[in-house]
Amino acid sequence: MTVTRLRDIPGIGVDAVGDAADAANDPEFLRLENLDTDVRPPAVALTATHAAVGDDAANSYLPFQGHRSLREAAAAHVGRIAGRRYDPDAECVSVAGGLNGILNTLLATVEPGQEVVLCDPVYAGLVNRVRLAGGVPRFVPAAPSAEGWTIDAERLAGAVGPDTAAVLAMGPAMPTGLVLDDRHWSALADACERHDAWLVYDAAMERIRFDGRPPSHPAAHDGLAARTITVGSASKELRLIGWRVGWVAGPAPIVADIRLVGLTNVVCQVGLAQNAVAAALDAPDAEADVAAATAEWQRRCERILDRLAGYPVIRPHGGWSLLIDTRPLGLTAAELSWRLFHRAKVAATPMDGWGPSGTHYLRLVFANEPLERLTDLKERFDQAVR
């Protein structure tokens, strides 16, 4: 690498598998590699986007911190879930997608050489952004079981120390579907207070839960309210992937710093998309819309779990993806990915670089293929591994 900051930042794997599947241009391929979805976005968002194309105000850099309609909607949305009020002017800023919000937040909170605590395995894009910001990832292993992934709350909190700048948590986590709850927040509250660390909460999938329960938000915990920075996104729950709109909500002083990073980095968000996202967040049927989409994704998840019951598949508690432990098959994740691609026309991502344990797992995304297309998945796997 030309510069040292890129030396420990590999690709994410998804790009290579996705490019190969695009190049194959074969409709028989099952596209299980990328976090896309064919579940349509909210109709109100599509209508607002069409209207914005002819609106001159949408074709502007201003306001740099995001349209007020979006900040109001995002602040109210976070506030409803966290049980706290956020000032849309001082405590909320728009960003160009959730991961832009994560990077901006890390750049505003992490000094070079400081640690950021993450669960393992975890999305490589989060790990890479920690490193790009000069941080040092500190991983806490999650444990797979027949019921899904778990992580010990005290062990997670125990990873927070004097060198910790932040805990970067997501729930349901990508790619495992791990869900954190009040036990984890209670343990982290004491640790973050003791070591003056932030809790950066990636809320991109917080309502995509398969247990029917509402999100567990860290800012709802009194001990974490003043330390939690929430990064939200329209890409997953609202299925507005190409709109590239997200938001960051938190205490006013740190949001001011995050706003400054954004002004220095991406500058502004997609003008044509912001009112559409605001409309989707504010819609009277917003909760029902996300619940209906979640129910469809859960049906697809269950179809894969059923079809691959004889394989070492780990049940997710939510999200868009699940993992297969390739070790019992006598294969690396990269080898299984290659076999599925070339022998069975299945595109799936090996997780090299997705935390220390990532190399053992293959990710299957169930958000982008309808139920009927998943029917022969067992036969495809059998063909790949025989």
C-alpha positions in Angstrom: 0.0 0.0 0.0 1.1 3.5 -0.7 0.1 4.9 2.7 0.3 3.0 6.0 -3.3 3.7 6.9 -4.4 1.2 4.2 -1.9 -1.5 5.2 -4.3 -3.4 7.4 -7.4 -2.7 5.5 -8.4 -5.5 3.1 -11.4 -5.5 0.9 -14.7 -6.8 2.2 -15.0 -9.8 -0.1 -18.5 -8.8 -1.2 -17.1 -6.7 -4.0 -15.2 -9.5 -5.5 -18.0 -12.1 -5.4 -20.6 -9.5 -6.5 -18.4 -8.4 -9.5 -18.0 -12.0 -10.5 -21.7 -12.7 -10.3 -22.5 -9.6 -12.3 -19.9 -10.6 -14.9 -21.5 -14.1 -15.2 -24.8 -12.4 -16.1 -26.7 -15.6 -15.5 -30.2 -15.5 -14.1 -29.8 -19.0 -12.6 -27.3 -17.6 -10.1 -28.6 -17.2 -6.5 -27.4 -13.8 -5.3 -26.8 -14.3 -1.6 -23.6 -12.3 -1.4 -24.6 -8.6 -1.2 -26.9 -6.7 1.2 -29.4 -5.8 -1.4 -33.1 -6.5 -1.1 -35.9 -6.8 -3.6 -38.5 -5.8 -1.0 -39.8 -2.5 -2.3 -39.2 0.8 -0.4 -42.1 2.6 1.1 -44.4 4.1 -1.6 -44.4 7.5 0.2 -40.6 7.6 -0.3 -40.8 6.9 -4.0 -43.5 9.6 -4.5 -41.4 12.2 -2.6 -38.3 11.3 -4.6 -40.1 11.8 -7.9 -41.3 15.2 -6.7 -37.8 16.2 -5.6 -36.4 15.7 -9.1 -38.2 18.9 -10.2 -37.6 20.8 -7.1 -34.7 23.3 -7.4 -34.2 23.4 -3.6 -33.3 19.7 -3.7 -30.5 20.4 -6.1 -28.3 22.2 -3.6 -25.5 21.8 -1.2 -27.6 23.5 1.5 -28.2 23.1 4.3 -24.9 21.3 4.9 -26.2 19.5 8.0 -29.1 18.1 6.2 -32.7 19.3 5.4 -34.5 20.2 8.6 -37.4 17.9 7.6 -35.0 15.0 7.7 -33.3 16.1 10.9 -36.7 16.5 12.6 -37.9 13.1 11.4 -34.7 11.4 12.3 -34.5 13.0 15.8 -38.1 12.1 16.5 -37.5 8.5 15.3 -34.4 8.0 17.5 -36.2 9.6 20.4 -39.2 7.3 20.1 -37.0 4.2 20.3 -34.6 5.6 22.9 -37.3 7.2 25.1 -35.5 10.5 25.0 -35.9 13.8 23.1 -33.3 14.9 20.6 -33.1 18.5 19.4 -33.1 18.3 15.6 -30.9 21.4 15.4 -28.2 20.7 18.0 -28.4 16.9 18.5 -28.9 15.5 15.1 -27.1 15.7 11.8 -27.7 14.0 8.4 -25.0 11.9 6.8 -24.5 10.2 3.4 -25.6 6.8 4.6 -25.0 4.9 7.8 -21.4 3.9 7.2 -20.5 7.5 6.4 -22.1 8.3 9.8 -19.9 5.6 11.4 -16.7 7.0 9.9 -17.6 10.6 10.7 -18.3 9.6 14.3 -15.1 7.6 14.7 -13.1 10.5 13.3 -14.7 12.7 15.9 -14.2 10.4 18.9 -11.1 8.2 18.4 -7.5 9.5 18.8 -4.9 7.5 16.8 -3.9 4.4 18.7 -6.9 4.3 20.9 -9.0 1.1 21.0 -12.5 0.5 19.7 -14.4 -2.5 21.1 -16.3 -4.7 18.6 -18.1 -8.0 18.7 -16.6 -10.8 16.7 -17.4 -11.8 14.0 -18.4 -8.4 12.6 -18.9 -6.6 9.3 -15.5 -5.8 7.8 -16.6 -2.4 6.8 -16.9 -1.5 10.5 -13.5 -2.9 11.3 -11.9 -1.1 8.3 -13.4 2.2 9.3 -12.0 1.9 12.8 -8.6 1.4 11.3 -9.0 4.2 8.8 -9.8 6.5 11.7 -6.5 5.4 13.3 -8.2 3.3 15.9 -7.2 -0.2 17.1 -10.0 -2.8 17.0 -10.4 -4.9 20.2 -12.6 -7.9 19.5 -14.8 -9.7 21.9 -15.9 -13.1 20.6 -19.6 -14.0 20.3 -20.5 -17.7 20.7 -22.7 -19.6 18.2 -25.3 -22.1 19.4 -28.3 -23.9 18.1 -30.4 -21.0 19.2 -28.2 -18.3 17.7 -25.4 -16.0 18.7 -24.7 -14.8 22.2 -22.1 -12.7 23.9 -21.3 -12.5 27.5 -22.2 -9.1 28.9 -19.4 -8.9 31.5 -16.8 -10.1 29.0 -17.9 -7.3 26.6 -17.8 -4.7 29.3 -14.4 -6.1 30.5 -12.9 -5.2 27.1 -13.4 -1.5 27.9 -10.2 -0.1 29.5 -8.1 3.0 29.8 -7.1 2.9 26.1 -10.8 2.6 24.9 -12.2 5.5 22.9 -15.5 3.8 22.1 -17.6 0.6 21.9 -19.0 0.1 18.5 -22.2 -2.0 18.8 -24.8 -3.0 16.4 -28.1 -4.9 17.0 -29.0 -7.0 15.3 -25.4 -7.2 14.3 -24.2 -7.7 10.8 -23.6 -10.4 9.7 -24.5 -12.7 12.7 -27.9 -11.3 13.7 -26.6 -11.1 17.3 -28.9 -9.0 19.5 -27.7 -7.0 22.5 -30.1 -6.2 25.3 -30.4 -4.4 28.7 -27.9 -6.8 30.3 -25.2 -5.6 27.9 -26.1 -1.9 28.2 -26.1 -2.1 32.0 -22.6 -3.7 32.0 -21.3 -1.3 29.5 -22.7 1.8 31.3 -20.4 1.2 34.3 -17.4 0.4 32.1 -17.9 3.4 29.8 -18.3 5.8 32.7 -15.2 4.4 34.4 -13.1 4.8 31.4 -14.8 7.8 29.8 -15.6 6.0 26.6 -18.4 6.5 24.0 -20.9 4.0 22.9 -21.4 4.2 19.2 -24.7 2.4 18.3 -25.2 1.3 14.8 -29.0 1.3 14.5 -29.3 0.3 10.9 -31.2 -2.9 11.6 -32.5 -2.4 15.1 -36.2 -3.1 14.2 -35.4 -6.1 12.0 -35.8 -8.6 14.9 -37.3 -12.0 14.6 -38.5 -12.3 18.2 -41.2 -9.7 17.9 -39.7 -7.5 20.5 -38.9 -3.8 20.1 -35.4 -2.5 19.8 -33.2 -2.4 22.9 -31.6 1.0 22.6 -28.6 1.9 24.8 -29.6 5.5 25.3 -32.7 4.3 27.1 -30.3 3.3 29.9 -29.8 6.3 32.2 -26.1 5.5 32.6 -25.5 5.5 28.8 -27.8 8.4 27.6 -25.0 11.0 27.8 -22.5 8.6 26.2 -24.5 7.1 23.3 -24.1 8.2 19.7 -26.8 6.7 17.5 -26.0 6.2 13.8 -29.1 5.4 11.7 -29.7 4.6 8.1 -32.5 4.4 5.5 -30.8 1.6 3.6 -32.0 -1.5 5.6 -35.2 -1.0 7.4 -36.6 1.4 4.8 -34.9 -0.4 1.8 -33.7 2.9 0.5 -30.2 1.7 -0.4 -29.4 3.9 -3.3 -30.7 7.0 -1.6 -27.5 7.2 0.6 -29.1 8.9 3.6 -28.5 8.4 7.3 -28.3 10.4 10.5 -26.4 10.7 13.7 -28.0 11.7 17.0 -26.4 12.2 20.3 -25.3 14.9 22.8 -24.9 18.3 21.3 -21.1 18.9 21.8 -20.1 15.6 20.1 -22.7 16.1 17.3 -21.2 19.5 16.6 -17.8 17.7 16.1 -19.4 15.1 13.9 -21.1 17.8 11.8 -17.6 19.4 11.4 -16.1 16.1 10.2 -19.0 15.7 7.7 -18.5 19.2 6.4 -14.9 18.4 5.9 -15.5 14.9 4.4 -18.6 14.3 2.2 -19.8 17.9 2.6 -23.5 17.2 2.2 -26.1 14.4 1.6 -28.1 13.5 -1.5 -30.6 16.4 -1.8 -33.1 14.5 -3.9 -33.4 11.8 -1.2 -33.7 13.6 2.1 -37.4 14.5 2.0 -38.2 11.0 0.8 -36.5 9.5 3.9 -38.2 12.0 6.1 -41.6 11.0 4.7 -40.8 7.3 5.2 -39.8 7.9 8.8 -42.9 10.1 9.5 -45.5 8.0 7.7 -48.4 6.9 9.8 -47.8 3.3 8.8 -44.1 3.4 9.2 -43.9 0.8 11.9 -46.3 -1.5 10.0 -44.2 -1.1 6.9 -41.0 -2.2 8.6 -42.9 -5.1 10.4 -44.2 -6.4 7.1 -40.8 -6.3 5.5 -39.2 -8.0 8.5 -41.8 -10.7 8.3 -40.9 -11.4 4.7 -37.2 -11.5 5.5 -37.9 -13.9 8.4 -39.8 -16.2 6.1 -36.8 -16.3 3.7 -34.4 -16.9 6.7 -36.6 -19.8 7.8 -36.6 -21.3 4.3 -32.8 -21.3 4.3 -32.6 -22.8 7.8 -35.0 -25.5 6.7 -33.3 -26.3 3.5 -29.8 -26.4 5.0 -30.8 -28.2 8.2 -28.1 -30.7 7.7 -25.4 -28.1 7.4 -23.7 -26.1 10.2 -25.9 -23.0 9.8 -26.3 -20.6 12.7 -29.7 -19.1 13.3 -29.7 -15.2 13.4 -32.0 -13.3 15.7 -32.6 -10.7 13.1 -31.0 -8.7 10.2 -30.5 -9.8 6.6 -28.0 -12.6 6.8 -26.8 -15.8 8.5 -23.6 -17.7 8.7 -22.4 -21.2 8.0 -19.4 -22.6 9.9 -17.3 -24.2 7.2 -15.0 -26.1 9.5 -17.2 -29.1 10.0 -17.3 -29.4 6.2 -13.5 -29.6 6.0 -13.3 -26.4 4.0 -12.3 -22.9 4.4 -15.0 -20.3 3.8 -13.1 -19.2 0.7 -13.1 -22.7 -0.6 -16.8 -23.2 0.0 -17.6 -19.9 -1.7 -15.6 -20.9 -4.8 -17.3 -24.3 -5.0 -20.8 -22.8 -4.6 -20.0 -20.2 -7.3 -18.5 -22.6 -9.9 -20.4 -25.8 -9.2 -23.8 -24.6 -8.0 -24.3 -21.0 -9.3 -24.6 -19.6 -5.7 -22.8 -16.3 -4.9 -21.9 -16.1 -1.2 -19.3 -14.2 0.6 -16.4 -15.6 2.7 -15.7 -13.5 5.7 -11.9 -13.1 5.7 -11.2 -9.8 7.5 -14.6 -9.9 9.3 -13.0 -10.1 12.7 -10.5 -12.8 13.9 -13.1 -15.6 13.6 -14.5 -14.5 10.3 -12.3 -16.8 8.2 -14.3 -19.7 9.5 -17.7 -18.5 8.2 -19.5 -18.1 4.9 -22.3 -15.4 4.8 -25.6 -16.0 3.1 -27.8 -12.9 2.6 -31.5 -13.9 2.5 -32.9 -10.4 1.8 -32.7 -10.4 -2.0 -34.0 -13.7 -3.2 -37.7 -14.7 -3.0 -38.9 -17.9 -1.3 -39.4 -19.9 -4.5 -35.8 -19.2 -5.6 -34.5 -20.7 -2.4 -36.2 -24.1 -2.8 -33.3 -26.0 -4.3 -30.6 -24.5 -2.0 -29.9 -27.9 -0.4 -29.3 -29.5 -3.8 -27.0 -26.7 -4.8 -25.0 -27.1 -1.6 -24.8 -30.8 -2.0 -23.5 -30.4 -5.5 -20.9 -27.9 -4.3 -19.5 -30.0 -1.4 -19.6 -33.5 -2.7 
